[in-house]
Amino acid sequence: MTTSIAYRIPGRARDLGELVVRRVLPAGHHQSVGPFLFFDHMGPVDFASGQGIDVRPHPHIGLATVTYLFEGAIRHHDSLGNDQEIIPGDVNWMTAGRGIVHAERTPAAQRAKGWRLHGIQTWVALPLADEQGPPAFVHHPAASLPLVEGDGYRLRIIAGRAFGKEAPVKVLAPTLYVAAEMQAGAQFTLEAEYPQQAVYVASGSVTIDGEMLEMGVLAVLEPGQAVRIAAGEAAQVMLLGGAPIDGPRTIWWNFVASDPQLIETAKDNWREQRFDPVPGDNERIPLPDA
């Protein structure tokens, strides 16, 4: 029997303290799909009034972090002075480059009432030529992102180019990143535009060329094949991929680098508090012991 799915990666539970996420990438010898080398599915999780997330200031190098929400809100605050709330459909894209520090917390207005959090956080590897470049942050509201709509489905182009449209986010390598909302019975074709492509189901379930894909599983597709994605029930689906990373990367804690010595330097810099701080936030996550 032929299949359009090369292999499947189920999300594994990871307890982050305030919430449990499904970690999809990296997974064993499957480090990345296109430029995506980290993929966390947050929630859906319900918080009571007064509860929320408080990810204290922590550093990154060598990557871009991408946050996309289905429900809830998160306040991003970084060492460049950016203070930005993200809500469903928006994109927060933070380029760490040679180093940035940020915190992620529940906005006060959201925390004051019972609320639900559901979303995706990913890391994108920076090309070798850019991994030690200047840090940056951009926010793109939902209204600025291209939409492709059809019979029972809506595709929001988060980053890169897909379905004939291009997102405003500046990417440094060929990238596919799309959020698909599908009603029961909807279907569309994902063309084979990139060398590496994958489909992740955040809610509901879909079929890929007739083969079932359940919620919480990443299906990495066979290269060079267009696939038909169909929803038997309402579903939220992420399409991701692009060109392969231009060489292996080492991942340690929140640091990504082509040269392990860059990670050792980042460790020392965080330990000795040489990273720029987040203005007005004196807390910090200490360097792990291992």
Secondary structure as the mmCIF struct_conf table of DSSP 4:
data_model
#
loop_
_struct_conf.conf_type_id
_struct_conf.id
_struct_conf.beg_label_comp_id
_struct_conf.beg_label_asym_id
_struct_conf.beg_label_seq_id
_struct_conf.end_label_comp_id
_struct_conf.end_label_asym_id
_struct_conf.end_label_seq_id
BEND BEND1 SER A 4 SER A 4
STRN STRN1 ILE A 5 PRO A 10
STRN STRN2 ARG A 12 ASP A 15
BEND BEND2 GLY A 17 GLU A 18
STRN STRN3 VAL A 20 LEU A 25
BEND BEND3 PRO A 26 PRO A 26
STRN STRN4 ALA A 27 ALA A 27
TURN_TY1_P TURN_TY1_P1 GLY A 28 HIS A 29
STRN STRN5 HIS A 30 HIS A 30
STRN STRN6 VAL A 33 VAL A 33
TURN_TY1_P TURN_TY1_P2 GLY A 34 PRO A 35
STRN STRN7 PHE A 36 PHE A 47
TURN_TY1_P TURN_TY1_P3 SER A 49 GLY A 50
STRN STRN8 ASP A 54 HIS A 60
STRN STRN9 ILE A 61 ILE A 61
BEND BEND4 GLY A 62 GLY A 62
STRN STRN10 LEU A 63 GLU A 71
BEND BEND5 GLY A 72 GLY A 72
STRN STRN11 ILE A 74 ASP A 78
TURN_TY1_P TURN_TY1_P4 SER A 79 LEU A 80
BEND BEND6 GLY A 81 GLY A 81
STRN STRN12 ASP A 83 ILE A 86
TURN_TY1_P TURN_TY1_P5 PRO A 88 GLY A 89
STRN STRN13 VAL A 91 THR A 95
TURN_TY1_P TURN_TY1_P6 GLY A 97 ARG A 98
STRN STRN14 ILE A 100 ARG A 105
HELX_RH_AL_P HELX_RH_AL_P1 ALA A 108 ARG A 111
TURN_TY1_P TURN_TY1_P7 ALA A 112 ALA A 112
BEND BEND7 LYS A 113 LYS A 113
STRN STRN15 TRP A 115 ALA A 125
HELX_LH_PP_P HELX_LH_PP_P1 LEU A 126 PRO A 127
TURN_TY1_P TURN_TY1_P8 LEU A 128 GLN A 132
BEND BEND8 GLY A 133 GLY A 133
STRN STRN16 ALA A 136 HIS A 140
HELX_RH_3T_P HELX_RH_3T_P1 ALA A 142 SER A 144
BEND BEND9 LEU A 145 LEU A 145
STRN STRN17 LEU A 147 GLY A 150
TURN_TY1_P TURN_TY1_P9 ASP A 151 GLY A 152
STRN STRN18 TYR A 153 ALA A 162
TURN_TY1_P TURN_TY1_P10 PHE A 163 GLY A 164
STRN STRN19 LYS A 165 GLU A 166
BEND BEND10 PRO A 168 VAL A 169
BEND BEND11 LEU A 172 ALA A 173
STRN STRN20 THR A 175 MET A 182
TURN_TY1_P TURN_TY1_P11 ALA A 184 GLY A 185
STRN STRN21 GLN A 187 LEU A 190
BEND BEND12 TYR A 194 PRO A 195
STRN STRN22 GLN A 196 SER A 203
BEND BEND13 GLY A 204 GLY A 204
STRN STRN23 VAL A 206 ILE A 208
TURN_TY1_P TURN_TY1_P12 ASP A 209 GLY A 210
STRN STRN24 GLU A 211 LEU A 213
TURN_TY1_P TURN_TY1_P13 MET A 215 GLY A 216
STRN STRN25 VAL A 217 LEU A 221
HELX_LH_PP_P HELX_LH_PP_P2 GLU A 222 GLU A 222
TURN_TY1_P TURN_TY1_P14 PRO A 223 GLY A 224
STRN STRN26 VAL A 227 ALA A 231
BEND BEND14 GLY A 232 GLU A 233
STRN STRN27 ALA A 235 GLY A 242
BEND BEND15 ALA A 243 ALA A 243
HELX_LH_PP_P HELX_LH_PP_P3 PRO A 244 ILE A 245
BEND BEND16 ASP A 246 GLY A 247
STRN STRN28 THR A 250 TRP A 252
TURN_TY1_P TURN_TY1_P15 TRP A 253 ASN A 254
STRN STRN29 PHE A 255 ALA A 257
BEND BEND17 SER A 258 ASP A 259
HELX_RH_AL_P HELX_RH_AL_P2 PRO A 260 ARG A 271
TURN_TY1_P TURN_TY1_P16 GLU A 272 GLN A 273
BEND BEND18 PHE A 275 PHE A 275
HELX_LH_PP_P HELX_LH_PP_P4 ASP A 276 VAL A 278
TURN_TY1_P TURN_TY1_P17 PRO A 279 GLY A 280
HELX_LH_PP_P HELX_LH_PP_P5 ILE A 285 PRO A 288
#
